[in-house]
Amino acid sequence: MCGLAEILPMIDGAISRGAKVAIYTNTLHAEVGCVAALQARPGLTHLNVETPYLHTKLFYGRKGDSFIAMVGSANITAGGLWKNEELSVVLFGKTSDAIHSQYAAYIKKLSLLMAS
């Protein structure tokens, strides 16, 4: 199993509670097992971007007017999530918060990459 093994139950729990979960990866570095695990989850949006090269590490969830985002250096690999020395920050708040508008704009940009 991929580096997501330990957080997949949390992702599944969030989805079962009605959260919107989106995970963006890149085709060059995303582990095949992780891609398969993400794509197998109904209710989860997984976008595997080919070009331009995506190096973003953003975990984002939203339910109603609340959101949570984890942004940092960790790749979605066992090393990135559990073994390496990485730095990530978890932010949460309301979708009306100024910081959320920045996330929403970036996520829209990523979604447009998939459409092109």
ROLODREN-451522 format. One record per residue: residue number from 1; chain; y, z, x of N, C-alpha, C, O in turn. Coordinates in pm, 1 decimal. Example, Ala and Ser with C-alpha at 12.3 -4.5 7.8 and 13.67 -1.06 7.14 Angstrom:
// ROLODREN-451522
(lumlo 1 A (-569.0 780.0 1319.0) (-450.0 780.0 1230.0) (-330.0 780.0 1320.0) (-331.9 846.5 1423.6))
(lumlo 2 A (-225.0 708.0 1285.0) (-106.0 714.0 1367.0) (3.0 787.0 1290.0) (113.8 803.9 1340.9))
This chain:
// ROLODREN-451522
(lumlo 1 A (-119.0 0.0 85.3) (0.0 0.0 0.0) (123.6 0.0 88.6) (118.6 40.2 204.8))
(lumlo 2 A (229.8 -43.8 34.2) (354.3 -57.1 108.4) (429.8 75.3 116.4) (384.3 178.0 66.0))
(lumlo 3 A (545.2 70.3 180.6) (627.2 188.8 197.7) (679.6 248.2 68.2) (732.3 359.5 67.6))
(lumlo 4 A (665.8 175.8 -40.3) (710.2 226.7 -169.9) (610.6 321.9 -234.8) (641.9 383.2 -336.9))
(lumlo 5 A (492.1 335.3 -178.0) (383.5 410.0 -243.2) (427.1 546.9 -294.2) (388.6 587.9 -403.7))
(lumlo 6 A (506.9 617.0 -215.5) (544.7 752.1 -256.0) (655.4 756.0 -360.0) (671.9 857.1 -428.3))
(lumlo 7 A (731.8 648.1 -373.5) (838.6 651.2 -474.1) (806.4 570.4 -599.4) (880.6 577.4 -697.4))
(lumlo 8 A (697.0 493.8 -598.2) (660.4 417.8 -717.9) (640.9 506.5 -840.4) (681.9 466.7 -949.5))
(lumlo 9 A (579.8 625.6 -828.0) (569.7 711.4 -947.0) (706.9 750.6 -1003.4) (722.4 762.3 -1124.9))
(lumlo 10 A (806.4 771.0 -916.1) (941.3 803.8 -963.6) (1004.9 683.3 -1032.2) (1072.8 697.6 -1133.9))
(lumlo 11 A (982.6 565.3 -976.3) (1033.4 443.2 -1038.2) (969.2 424.3 -1175.2) (1037.7 395.0 -1273.3))
(lumlo 12 A (837.4 441.4 -1181.2) (766.4 428.1 -1308.8) (816.7 529.7 -1411.1) (833.8 497.1 -1528.6))
(lumlo 13 A (840.3 652.7 -1366.0) (891.5 756.0 -1455.7) (1028.3 720.3 -1510.2) (1055.5 738.6 -1628.9))
(lumlo 14 A (1114.4 669.3 -1423.0) (1248.6 629.6 -1466.7) (1240.8 517.7 -1570.2) (1311.3 520.2 -1671.1))
(lumlo 15 A (1155.0 420.1 -1544.4) (1139.0 308.8 -1638.6) (1085.9 359.3 -1772.4) (1132.1 316.5 -1878.1))
(lumlo 16 A (989.1 450.3 -1767.6) (931.3 501.7 -1892.8) (1032.7 581.4 -1974.2) (1018.3 594.9 -2095.7))
(lumlo 17 A (1135.6 634.5 -1907.0) (1241.3 707.5 -1977.5) (1354.5 615.1 -2021.6) (1454.9 661.0 -2075.9))
(lumlo 18 A (1338.4 485.1 -1998.2) (1437.7 389.5 -2044.8) (1540.9 348.6 -1942.0) (1636.1 278.3 -1975.7))
(lumlo 19 A (1524.7 391.0 -1816.7) (1621.1 353.6 -1713.3) (1605.9 206.4 -1678.2) (1496.3 150.7 -1683.7))
(lumlo 20 A (1716.9 145.0 -1642.2) (1713.6 8.8 -1590.0) (1706.6 21.1 -1438.4) (1794.9 80.5 -1376.5))
(lumlo 21 A (1603.6 -34.0 -1379.3) (1585.0 -25.9 -1234.7) (1583.7 -167.3 -1178.2) (1509.5 -253.3 -1225.6))
(lumlo 22 A (1666.3 -190.5 -1076.7) (1671.0 -320.2 -1009.8) (1653.0 -298.1 -860.5) (1719.1 -212.8 -801.2))
(lumlo 23 A (1563.6 -374.7 -800.3) (1541.4 -365.9 -656.3) (1551.7 -506.6 -599.8) (1485.4 -598.9 -646.9))
(lumlo 24 A (1635.9 -521.6 -497.8) (1659.4 -649.5 -432.3) (1600.0 -643.1 -292.4) (1625.6 -548.0 -218.4))
(lumlo 25 A (1521.2 -743.0 -255.6) (1461.3 -750.8 -122.6) (1485.8 -890.4 -66.4) (1537.2 -978.1 -135.8))
(lumlo 26 A (1448.5 -910.3 60.4) (1456.9 -1045.0 115.9) (1317.4 -1093.8 150.2) (1229.8 -1015.7 187.6))
(lumlo 27 A (1298.3 -1223.7 137.0) (1165.0 -1281.5 153.9) (1114.5 -1272.5 296.9) (993.6 -1275.9 319.8))
(lumlo 28 A (1204.3 -1261.3 392.9) (1164.0 -1259.0 532.8) (1101.3 -1126.2 574.0) (1005.8 -1124.2 651.5))
(lumlo 29 A (1154.7 -1014.6 522.5) (1110.6 -884.4 570.9) (1041.1 -795.8 468.2) (983.5 -693.7 505.7))
(lumlo 30 A (1044.5 -830.7 342.8) (978.8 -746.5 241.8) (827.3 -756.9 258.1) (772.3 -866.8 266.3))
(lumlo 31 A (760.6 -641.9 262.6) (615.2 -640.9 274.8) (553.3 -703.3 150.1) (597.2 -676.7 38.3))
(lumlo 32 A (451.5 -786.2 169.9) (385.3 -855.5 59.7) (335.3 -756.0 -44.8) (348.6 -780.2 -164.7))
(lumlo 33 A (278.2 -645.0 -0.4) (229.1 -543.1 -93.6) (340.4 -481.8 -176.1) (320.8 -449.8 -293.4))
(lumlo 34 A (458.0 -465.2 -115.1) (572.7 -411.0 -189.1) (620.6 -510.1 -294.3) (649.4 -472.3 -407.9))
(lumlo 35 A (628.8 -636.3 -256.1) (672.5 -739.2 -350.9) (578.3 -742.4 -470.4) (622.8 -746.8 -585.1))
(lumlo 36 A (448.3 -740.3 -443.7) (349.7 -742.6 -552.7) (361.8 -618.8 -641.0) (354.5 -628.8 -763.4))
(lumlo 37 A (380.3 -502.3 -579.2) (392.3 -378.0 -656.2) (516.8 -379.8 -744.2) (513.0 -332.3 -857.7))
(lumlo 38 A (626.0 -433.5 -693.4) (749.6 -439.8 -771.7) (737.9 -541.2 -884.8) (779.6 -514.0 -997.4))
(lumlo 39 A (682.0 -656.5 -855.6) (671.3 -761.4 -956.9) (573.4 -725.1 -1067.8) (579.8 -781.2 -1177.2))
(lumlo 40 A (483.6 -632.2 -1040.4) (384.4 -591.2 -1140.7) (439.1 -489.1 -1239.9) (368.9 -451.0 -1333.6))
(lumlo 41 A (562.1 -444.6 -1221.5) (617.0 -339.2 -1306.1) (704.5 -395.9 -1416.5) (814.0 -445.8 -1390.4))
(lumlo 42 A (655.4 -388.3 -1541.8) (741.0 -431.6 -1652.5) (860.7 -337.7 -1663.6) (848.0 -216.8 -1644.7))
(lumlo 43 A (975.0 -393.9 -1693.8) (1094.9 -312.3 -1707.9) (1171.3 -295.3 -1578.4) (1279.2 -236.1 -1578.4))
(lumlo 44 A (1118.2 -345.7 -1467.9) (1186.5 -337.6 -1339.3) (1234.8 -477.2 -1302.6) (1159.8 -574.3 -1312.4))
(lumlo 45 A (1359.3 -486.7 -1260.7) (1412.4 -613.4 -1213.0) (1395.0 -617.3 -1062.7) (1451.3 -534.7 -991.0))
(lumlo 46 A (1317.2 -712.8 -1014.8) (1298.8 -729.9 -870.7) (1342.3 -870.0 -833.5) (1287.6 -968.3 -883.4))
(lumlo 47 A (1440.5 -878.7 -746.3) (1488.2 -1007.4 -697.9) (1458.8 -1015.8 -548.9) (1507.0 -933.0 -471.6))
(lumlo 48 A (1381.1 -1113.8 -508.2) (1343.2 -1134.7 -369.2) (1423.0 -1254.0 -317.8) (1383.7 -1368.9 -338.4))
(lumlo 49 A (1534.4 -1227.0 -251.3) (1632.9 -1327.8 -212.8) (1588.3 -1401.2 -86.4) (1547.5 -1338.7 11.5))
(lumlo 50 A (1596.5 -1534.6 -89.6) (1560.5 -1615.5 27.3) (1679.9 -1637.6 118.9) (1673.7 -1604.2 237.3))
(lumlo 51 A (1788.6 -1693.4 66.3) (1906.9 -1719.4 147.5) (2030.2 -1689.3 65.2) (2021.0 -1700.4 -57.1))
(lumlo 52 A (2141.6 -1653.4 118.6) (2156.1 -1620.3 259.7) (2077.3 -1493.7 292.2) (2031.9 -1422.7 202.5))
(lumlo 53 A (2062.0 -1467.1 418.9) (1984.0 -1351.8 461.6) (2038.8 -1224.2 399.0) (2157.1 -1193.2 412.6))
(lumlo 54 A (1954.1 -1152.3 331.9) (1992.7 -1028.2 264.6) (1949.7 -910.1 349.9) (1831.4 -895.2 380.6))
(lumlo 55 A (2044.3 -827.0 388.1) (2012.8 -709.1 468.8) (2050.5 -580.5 396.0) (2041.1 -471.9 453.1))
(lumlo 56 A (2091.9 -592.0 273.5) (2131.9 -478.5 191.2) (2014.0 -387.0 164.2) (1902.1 -433.0 141.4))
(lumlo 57 A (2039.7 -258.1 167.0) (1939.4 -159.8 125.0) (2002.7 -82.2 10.7) (2071.0 17.7 32.7))
(lumlo 58 A (1980.1 -127.9 -109.4) (2040.6 -69.5 -228.7) (1932.1 -43.8 -331.4) (1862.1 -135.9 -373.3))
(lumlo 59 A (1918.5 80.5 -371.3) (1830.4 119.9 -480.7) (1924.1 162.3 -593.0) (2007.8 250.4 -573.3))
(lumlo 60 A (1911.3 101.4 -709.4) (2008.5 123.0 -817.0) (1935.9 144.5 -948.5) (1844.2 70.0 -982.8))
(lumlo 61 A (1976.9 245.4 -1020.7) (1922.3 270.2 -1153.1) (2034.5 302.6 -1250.0) (2136.9 359.4 -1212.2))
(lumlo 62 A (2013.4 265.5 -1375.8) (2116.3 289.6 -1477.4) (2049.0 320.3 -1609.9) (1949.2 258.3 -1646.8))
(lumlo 63 A (2104.7 416.0 -1679.9) (2061.3 446.0 -1816.5) (2184.9 485.4 -1895.6) (2258.1 577.2 -1858.7))
(lumlo 64 A (2206.3 413.7 -2005.2) (2324.5 442.4 -2086.0) (2449.9 426.7 -2002.9) (2471.9 322.3 -1941.4))
(lumlo 65 A (2532.2 530.3 -2001.0) (2655.8 522.9 -1923.1) (2644.6 596.0 -1789.6) (2746.3 628.0 -1728.0))
(lumlo 66 A (2522.2 622.7 -1744.3) (2499.3 689.7 -1615.9) (2430.4 594.9 -1518.6) (2354.0 507.1 -1558.8))
(lumlo 67 A (2458.6 614.2 -1389.4) (2391.6 534.1 -1287.6) (2358.9 621.6 -1167.5) (2416.7 728.6 -1148.1))
(lumlo 68 A (2264.8 573.1 -1087.9) (2232.0 634.7 -959.8) (2208.9 521.6 -861.3) (2148.2 420.3 -895.8))
(lumlo 69 A (2256.6 538.3 -740.0) (2238.1 436.8 -636.6) (2209.1 505.2 -504.1) (2270.9 606.1 -470.0))
(lumlo 70 A (2114.5 449.2 -429.8) (2088.8 494.4 -294.1) (2117.4 376.6 -203.1) (2060.1 268.8 -219.1))
(lumlo 71 A (2205.7 397.8 -108.2) (2246.1 294.3 -15.1) (2230.0 349.3 125.7) (2270.1 462.4 153.4))
(lumlo 72 A (2171.8 270.2 214.3) (2156.8 318.4 350.7) (2090.3 217.8 441.0) (2087.3 98.1 412.4))
(lumlo 73 A (2037.2 268.1 550.3) (1979.5 181.7 652.8) (1831.4 153.6 634.0) (1776.8 65.7 700.6))
(lumlo 74 A (1765.5 226.1 545.0) (1619.7 218.1 533.1) (1572.0 91.1 463.9) (1615.5 59.3 353.2))
(lumlo 75 A (1482.0 18.8 530.3) (1412.4 -93.0 467.1) (1306.4 -38.0 372.6) (1269.5 79.1 381.2))
(lumlo 76 A (1257.3 -123.1 281.9) (1149.1 -82.0 192.2) (1017.4 -103.3 265.9) (938.5 -191.8 232.6))
(lumlo 77 A (996.5 -20.6 365.7) (872.5 -18.9 442.9) (836.4 127.3 465.0) (919.9 215.6 445.7))
(lumlo 78 A (713.3 153.1 504.9) (674.3 291.0 535.7) (763.0 345.7 646.8) (806.1 460.8 641.0))
(lumlo 79 A (790.2 263.7 748.0) (877.3 308.3 856.4) (1017.4 339.5 807.5) (1074.0 443.8 840.1))
(lumlo 80 A (1072.7 248.2 729.3) (1208.8 266.4 681.1) (1225.0 384.0 587.3) (1325.8 454.5 592.5))
(lumlo 81 A (1126.7 405.7 501.6) (1140.0 511.5 401.2) (1085.8 646.8 445.8) (1132.4 750.2 398.0))
(lumlo 82 A (988.0 648.2 536.8) (921.0 776.2 564.9) (909.2 812.0 711.9) (895.3 930.0 744.1))
(lumlo 83 A (914.1 713.9 803.5) (884.3 743.2 943.6) (1006.1 737.6 1035.0) (1022.1 824.4 1120.8))
(lumlo 84 A (1090.5 639.2 1018.7) (1204.6 619.5 1107.8) (1316.0 719.0 1078.6) (1320.9 780.6 972.1))
(lumlo 85 A (1404.0 732.7 1174.9) (1527.0 809.6 1153.3) (1626.1 714.4 1087.2) (1676.5 622.3 1151.5))
(lumlo 86 A (1653.4 736.2 960.6) (1741.2 649.4 882.8) (1848.6 734.7 816.1) (1836.4 856.9 808.6))
(lumlo 87 A (1951.7 670.4 768.7) (2056.9 740.3 696.0) (2081.5 668.5 564.4) (2107.4 548.1 561.8))
(lumlo 88 A (2073.3 742.6 456.5) (2102.8 688.6 324.1) (2185.8 790.1 247.9) (2182.2 909.7 277.1))
(lumlo 89 A (2259.3 742.1 151.5) (2338.2 829.8 66.0) (2301.2 799.0 -78.7) (2284.2 683.2 -116.6))
(lumlo 90 A (2289.2 903.8 -158.1) (2261.3 889.0 -300.5) (2389.8 920.2 -375.8) (2450.3 1025.9 -357.4))
(lumlo 91 A (2429.7 827.8 -459.8) (2549.5 843.5 -541.8) (2509.8 833.4 -687.7) (2423.4 753.7 -724.2))
(lumlo 92 A (2572.3 913.5 -769.8) (2546.2 904.0 -912.7) (2674.6 932.9 -986.9) (2765.1 998.3 -935.1))
(lumlo 93 A (2681.1 883.3 -1108.7) (2800.3 904.5 -1188.7) (2792.8 825.8 -1317.8) (2684.9 791.9 -1366.4))
(lumlo 94 A (2908.4 797.9 -1371.2) (2921.2 724.0 -1496.8) (2958.2 578.8 -1467.6) (3023.0 548.8 -1367.3))
(lumlo 95 A (2916.5 490.5 -1555.9) (2947.8 349.4 -1536.1) (3098.3 322.2 -1546.2) (3144.4 214.9 -1507.5))
(lumlo 96 A (3173.4 417.0 -1597.0) (3319.0 403.0 -1602.4) (3385.8 444.2 -1471.1) (3506.1 423.7 -1454.7))
(lumlo 97 A (3310.0 501.8 -1377.3) (3365.0 542.9 -1247.9) (3401.1 420.4 -1164.1) (3334.9 316.9 -1172.5))
(lumlo 98 A (3505.4 432.7 -1084.2) (3551.2 321.1 -1000.8) (3441.8 271.2 -906.8) (3428.1 150.4 -888.0))
(lumlo 99 A (3364.4 360.8 -847.9) (3260.0 319.0 -754.2) (3156.0 231.6 -823.5) (3100.7 140.6 -761.7))
(lumlo 100 A (3129.2 258.2 -950.4) (3030.1 176.6 -1020.9) (3076.2 32.7 -1035.8) (2994.2 -59.0 -1031.1))
(lumlo 101 A (3204.9 11.3 -1053.6) (3253.3 -126.4 -1067.3) (3226.1 -205.4 -939.5) (3202.4 -326.1 -945.5))
(lumlo 102 A (3229.3 -139.0 -823.9) (3196.9 -205.9 -698.1) (3048.7 -242.9 -693.5) (3013.3 -352.9 -651.0))
(lumlo 103 A (2961.8 -150.6 -737.3) (2818.6 -180.8 -742.5) (2791.4 -294.0 -840.8) (2714.5 -385.4 -811.0))
(lumlo 104 A (2853.9 -288.0 -957.0) (2831.4 -390.6 -1059.2) (2871.7 -528.5 -1007.2) (2801.3 -626.8 -1030.6))
(lumlo 105 A (2984.3 -536.0 -937.0) (3029.2 -664.0 -881.6) (2930.8 -714.7 -776.3) (2901.7 -834.2 -770.7))
(lumlo 106 A (2880.1 -624.6 -693.4) (2785.2 -665.7 -589.6) (2652.8 -710.8 -651.2) (2595.4 -811.0 -608.5))
(lumlo 107 A (2604.9 -638.1 -749.9) (2479.6 -675.1 -816.9) (2494.7 -810.1 -886.7) (2402.1 -891.2 -885.9))
(lumlo 108 A (2609.7 -834.1 -946.4) (2634.7 -964.4 -1008.4) (2628.9 -1074.4 -902.9) (2572.7 -1181.2 -927.0))
(lumlo 109 A (2687.0 -1048.2 -785.9) (2683.4 -1145.0 -676.1) (2538.8 -1173.3 -635.3) (2502.2 -1288.8 -613.5))
(lumlo 110 A (2456.5 -1068.9 -624.9) (2315.6 -1088.2 -589.8) (2243.4 -1169.7 -696.9) (2163.2 -1257.6 -665.3))
(lumlo 111 A (2271.7 -1140.4 -821.9) (2208.9 -1214.4 -931.5) (2245.8 -1362.1 -926.2) (2163.5 -1448.0 -957.8))
(lumlo 112 A (2368.4 -1391.8 -886.7) (2411.6 -1531.1 -874.3) (2338.0 -1602.0 -761.2) (2313.5 -1722.4 -769.1))
(lumlo 113 A (2302.2 -1527.9 -655.6) (2223.2 -1587.3 -547.5) (2089.2 -1637.0 -599.9) (2040.2 -1742.1 -558.6))
(lumlo 114 A (2031.2 -1561.0 -690.5) (1901.2 -1598.2 -745.7) (1912.5 -1722.6 -834.0) (1817.9 -1800.6 -844.2))
(lumlo 115 A (2027.0 -1740.5 -897.0) (2045.8 -1854.2 -987.3) (2071.5 -1983.8 -910.4) (2052.1 -2093.3 -963.3))
(lumlo 116 A (2115.4 -1970.3 -784.6) (2149.5 -2091.5 -707.5) (2031.5 -2149.0 -633.9) (2044.9 -2250.3 -565.3))
